[in-house]
Amino acid sequence: QVQLVESGGGLVQAGGSLRLSCVASGSIFSISTMGWYCQPPGKQRELVASISTGGSTKYADSVKGRFTISRDNAKNTVYLQMNDLKPEDTAVYYCNSDIVKALSDSWGQGTQVTVSS
């Protein structure tokens, strides 16, 4: 069973930066498209950014130009560099694998990001 452990969240002022990390156990990381998702208070979880096995990236319009997703296959880790943070970025952030979502839809505990104005 794949385990996903997110870290790096915290409280930051608007305009600040954070770098989230997600370590995935198991052997599927290198063959997975990995994604970062956010779940704002009272709202549904939504995709923020994704990165394919080949390094192709996609971003939600709301974060384009501010967030950067990257991966290190040797470390089974995916990152989300978050710059110029806004109060509306406040959410719990999760990572996941396209394969894990398809097979079991299981999720890690997430990491809380809070941006103060």
C-alpha positions in Angstrom: 0.0 0.0 0.0 1.3 3.4 -1.0 1.7 6.0 1.8 1.8 9.7 1.1 3.3 12.0 3.7 3.0 15.8 3.1 5.0 18.4 5.0 6.1 22.0 4.8 2.9 23.9 5.5 2.5 26.7 8.0 1.3 30.2 8.6 2.7 32.9 6.3 1.8 36.5 5.5 0.4 37.4 2.1 3.2 37.7 -0.4 5.3 35.1 1.4 6.5 31.7 0.2 6.4 28.1 1.3 7.8 24.9 -0.1 5.7 21.8 0.3 7.1 18.3 0.1 5.4 14.9 -0.3 7.2 11.6 0.1 5.5 8.5 -1.4 6.4 5.1 -0.3 6.3 2.1 -2.7 7.5 1.6 -6.2 4.8 3.3 -8.2 6.1 6.9 -7.7 8.4 6.8 -10.8 5.6 5.7 -13.1 2.9 8.0 -11.7 1.8 11.5 -12.6 1.8 13.3 -9.3 -0.5 16.0 -8.3 -0.9 18.6 -5.6 -4.4 19.3 -4.5 -5.9 21.9 -2.1 -9.1 21.8 0.0 -10.1 25.2 1.3 -12.3 25.4 4.3 -15.8 24.2 3.5 -14.9 23.4 -0.1 -14.1 20.4 -2.2 -10.6 19.2 -2.9 -9.3 20.5 -6.2 -6.2 20.0 -8.3 -3.6 22.7 -8.1 -0.7 21.3 -10.1 0.5 18.1 -11.7 3.7 16.7 -13.1 4.0 13.7 -15.4 6.7 11.1 -15.3 8.5 13.0 -18.1 8.3 16.3 -16.2 5.4 18.0 -18.0 3.5 20.3 -15.7 0.0 21.7 -15.6 -1.4 24.3 -13.2 -4.7 25.7 -12.2 -5.2 29.2 -13.5 -5.3 30.6 -10.0 -1.7 29.6 -9.3 0.0 30.0 -12.7 3.1 32.1 -12.4 3.2 31.7 -8.6 3.5 28.0 -7.9 6.0 25.5 -9.3 5.7 21.7 -9.1 8.7 19.5 -9.3 9.7 15.9 -8.6 12.8 13.9 -7.6 12.2 10.3 -8.6 15.4 9.2 -6.7 13.8 10.4 -3.5 10.2 9.5 -4.3 9.3 13.1 -3.5 7.2 15.8 -5.2 7.5 19.4 -4.3 5.3 22.5 -4.6 7.1 25.8 -4.4 4.5 28.4 -3.5 5.4 32.1 -4.0 3.4 35.3 -3.7 0.9 33.5 -1.5 -2.6 35.0 -1.1 -5.2 34.6 1.6 -7.3 32.6 -0.8 -4.5 30.0 -1.0 -5.4 29.0 2.5 -6.2 25.3 2.5 -5.1 21.9 3.4 -2.7 20.7 0.7 -2.5 17.0 -0.4 -0.4 15.2 -2.9 -1.5 12.1 -4.8 -0.6 9.8 -7.6 -2.9 9.2 -10.6 -2.5 5.5 -10.0 -3.3 5.6 -6.3 -6.4 7.8 -7.0 -7.6 5.4 -9.6 -7.1 2.2 -7.6 -8.0 3.2 -4.1 -8.6 7.0 -3.8 -6.6 7.0 -0.6 -5.0 10.2 0.7 -2.4 11.3 3.2 -3.0 13.6 6.1 -2.3 16.7 4.1 -0.4 19.8 5.3 -2.2 23.0 6.4 -1.3 26.3 4.6 -2.6 29.5 6.2 -2.0 32.8 4.5 -2.8 35.9 6.6 -3.6 39.3 5.0 
